[in-house]
Amino acid sequence: MADELIDFDSKPEAQYMIAGWRRQWSNGGAISGRLPRYLIEKLGAKRIASMGHEVSNLCYPFQVAGTHDSFRPVVAYQDGLPSDPMHRENYFYDAGNGLIIFLGEEPWSRIDLYGKAFFQAVKDLGIKQTVAVEGVNGPVPPDMERRVTCVYSKAEMKSNLERLGLQFSSYGSEGRRGPTIAMALVTLAHFHYPDVEMVRLGSMAPMYPFLTTNNEPLGITRDHRSFYDIMRRVKSMFKLEIDLSELETLGISESRTLQEKLDRISSSNPEAKEVIDRVRADYRYTPFEEIVELDPALDKTLEDILRNSQE
């Protein structure tokens, strides 16, 4: 069954994985679908594996009425002859230095089977910790750090996560109770795959209740500031050597553009100004602060200095 669930081209030595999903419910700011793609392209990651035909055949419908070909399986032909079997795009990429990136399609059914395949890959690649990235749209002052929420699979992970400027989610205790794909996998890990360490990081991308000239909600549809704020935390967790300055620059530019639009709306519409001002007044987040780890020898020297100063 394991061979049917995952098709490997190679099995590099791995420690960590970043996971996201295209065409899924919790993809506000395009975080879940586009952040992994950005990393794949930036790091030159190579595809090494995919979920097998068992997953493609049992976890998805052939078509969804009214969506044309958006949710149909992928197929290809060469000079009239099929060149690839029908399949779904659930791929694992090797980014080097022990990092795997997964970019998949949210399953429509059999989350148990999909989870079995996902965690089989985690086991086979020797991955120690997985971070799944997702996003929601909501009222966020564009110029402010994004609020990043968290759910995690093992109780002993919390002490390290508390250092990363995260808000621990109590989703499901009231109101909505249906999980996102990342929440579902974290829940499966907690109850059925106890050796797996998995974290879901979700950021809120700015979206306001005003319509643009294209009759679309006013906000940031691909929120690089959310990419940046999530990756600062992932970089610290995994001790990655990755330059985030491009994400920071893109995030600043997008946020400035949205803020200018909000300022224009505020100047001409008192009711809209009240809404915008209330968003800023009510917004709460936990800031991320870079963790500085001292060299053990230096740490001991500082302890000796402090001890001697107290004698």
N, C-alpha and C positions, 0 to 999 in steps of 0.2 A: 504493500500500500504506500510506503514512504516514497518509493521510486515513482509511483503514479502521481503523487501530490506535488513533488518538486523535480524539475528537470535542471540538472547542473551541467554547465559547460566546464566550470572549474570551481574549486573550493579554496579560496585564499584564506590565510590566517586572519581572523577578524576578532574585534573586541566589542565594537559598538555599532548600532544601526539607527539611522534616522528614517522614519517612515511617513508617507503621506499618500493621499488618494485623490484622484481626479473624479469629477462628476459625482460628488458626494454632498450630503446635506450640510455638513459643517465645514464649508470651504469659503467662509467670509474672508474678504481681502485676498482671495485666491491663495491662501496660506498653505493649505494642505496639498493642493495640486501643483502650485508653481514654485514653492520654496525648494522641495526636493529636486525639481527640474533645474532650477537655478544652480544648485549645488552640483548636480551631475555635469552640467555644462562647464561650470567654473573649475571644477576639479578634474575634468577629463575622465570621469568615471566610466568603467567598461562593464557592459552587461555580462553577468556570470551565471544567471539562473532565472527561471520563471516558474510560476505555479503551473502544474501540469493540466492535462486535459480533463482529469477527474473534476478539478475545481471549475474549469471553464464550462463543462457540460452540466454540472449539478447546481452551481451557485448563481446562475443567471438565466433570464428568459431569452428567447431568440429575439423578440421585438417588444416594444412598448408602444401601444397605440398613440398616434398623434405626435410622435417624436422623430419621424422619418428614419434616418439610419443612426441617430445619435447613440442609441444603446444596443445596437446590434453587434455581434462579434466581428472581429477584424478578419478580412479575407483578401487574397491577392491572386492575380493571374499574370501569366507571361505568354504572349502570343496565343491567347485563348485557352491555355492550359493552366489549371490551378497550380500555383507555386508554393502556397502555404495552406496548411489546414486551418479551419476556422478556430480562432482562439481569442482569449481575453488578455489584456495587457497588464499583467501582474509581474513586474520585473525587479530583480535584485541587481545592484550595480556595485562594483568594487571601486572605491574612491582612493584606495591606498592608505597606508599608515593605520591599518586595522579598522577602517570605517567602511561600512556597507550602507548604501542608500536604497530604500525600497520605494517604488512608485507603482501604485496599483489602482484597481477599480473597485469601488465599494460593492460587495456582494448583495444580491437581491434576495437570496435565500441561503439556507444551510450555513449559518454563521459557525456552527460547530465544525463543519468540514473545512471552511475557510480558515478558521482559527487553528485547526490541526495542521494544515499546510504551512501557515505562517510560523507557528512555533516549531515545526519540524525543521524549517530553514534556520531559525534561530539556533536550534540545537546542533544541526549539522555544521554550521559555520563557526560554532564556538562563541557566539555573541554573548557578552556579559550583561549588557544593558541596552535597552531599546527606548528611544524617544519618538513618539508619534506626534506630529504637528497638525493642528487644526485651527479654524478660525470662525468667529461669528461677527456679524455686523452690528454696530450699536453706537450710542451717543458717546463719542470720545473727542475731547478737544484735540484738534490735529497736531498742535505743537507739543503735546505732552507724551511722556513715555506710555507705552501701551500696557494695559492690565493683562497679565498672563496668569491663567488659572491652571490647576494641576490636579490630576488624579493619578494614583500609583498603585502598584500591585502588591508590594510587600511592606509590612509595618516598619521594618528596620530601615527602610529607605528614607523615612521622613526627616531624620536629623540632618542629613546632607542636603535634602531639598529645601529645608527651612533657610538655608544660607543663600538662596538664589533669588530672593525677591519674588516669591510666588504666592498666590492666594489659593488655598486648598478648597476645592469645590465640595459643596454639599448638595449637588444636583440630584434631584429625585426625591429629596426629603419633603418637597412640596411642589406643586405645579407640575410642569412637564416631567416625564419619567422615562421617555424613550431614549436609549443611548445612541451616541454617535458611533461610527465604526471603531474609532480608537478607544472610546469608553468601553465598548463591548469586548474588545480584545484585552484590555486591562482587567476587566471583570473575569473573563475566561482564565487569564493567567493567574489571578488571585485564587480562584476556586479549583482549577483543574490542572494548572501547570505551575506548581509552587516554587520551582527552581528558577523561573523566569522573572527578571527584573524589568518592568516596563512602566514608562511614564507617558502620560498624555499631557502635552502643553497646548493650551488654547489661548489665542490672543484675540482681543476685540479690535476690529478695524473700524475706522470712523464712517458712520452713515447717519444722515440727518433726514428728518421728515419733510424735505423740500424736494421739488422736482426740477430737473434740468430742462433745457430747451428740447431735449430728446425724450422728455417725459420719463426719465429714469431718476431714481433716488440720488440725492447729492451725497457723494462720499468718495472714498478711495477704493476702487474695485480691485486693484492689485497693490496691497499695502506693504511697501518695502520697509517702512518703520516697524511693522509687526515682524517681518522677516528678521530684521536687525535685532529687535529686542528678544525674540526667541533664540536666535543664534548666539547672542552674548551668553545666555544661560547654558546652551548646549556646549559651546566652546569651553566654558568653565567646567562643566560636568565631565566632558570627555578629554579635556586638556588638548584640544585640537590646535594645530598650527594653521590658522586660516585668517586671511585678511578680510575684515568686515567693512572696510572703509567705503566700498562701493555701495553696499546696502545702506549705510548711514547717509551717504550723500543723496541717494535716490529718495530715501525716506524724508529727508529735510526738504527737498524740492517739492515732492508731492504734498507734504503737509502744509508748506507755505502757500502753494497754489490753492488748496482747499480753504485755508484760513482767509485768504484774500477774497474768495467768493462769499464766505460767511460774513466778512466785514461789510461787503457791498450790500448783502441782504439786510444786515442789521441797520445800516444807515438809512434804508428806505422803508423798512417794515417794522414798526414797534413791537408787534406781536411775535414776529420771528426773532427779533432781538431778545425778547424775554425768554424764549425757548433756548436760544444759543447761550445766553448768560446762565441759565439754570443748569444746563449741561456742564458747564465749567465749574459751577459752584458745587454740584453734586458728585462730580467725578472722583473716584477713589482708586488708588492703585498702590501696589507695594513696589518700591523702587529696587532696581538691581544695582548692587555694589560689587565691583570687581574684587574677587577674593585673592589676597596676596599671601602666598605660602612662602615662608622664610626657609632658607637653607638650614638644615638641622644644626650644622656647626654654628651658624650665626645665631640661631634661636637659643642655643645653649650659652653662647657668649652673652647675649642680652639677659638671660636668666641670672648668670653669674654677676653681672653688673648690678642688677636690681637687688640681688641678695646682699652684695657687699655694701650697697648704699644704705641698707636697713640695719646693718650691724653697728 
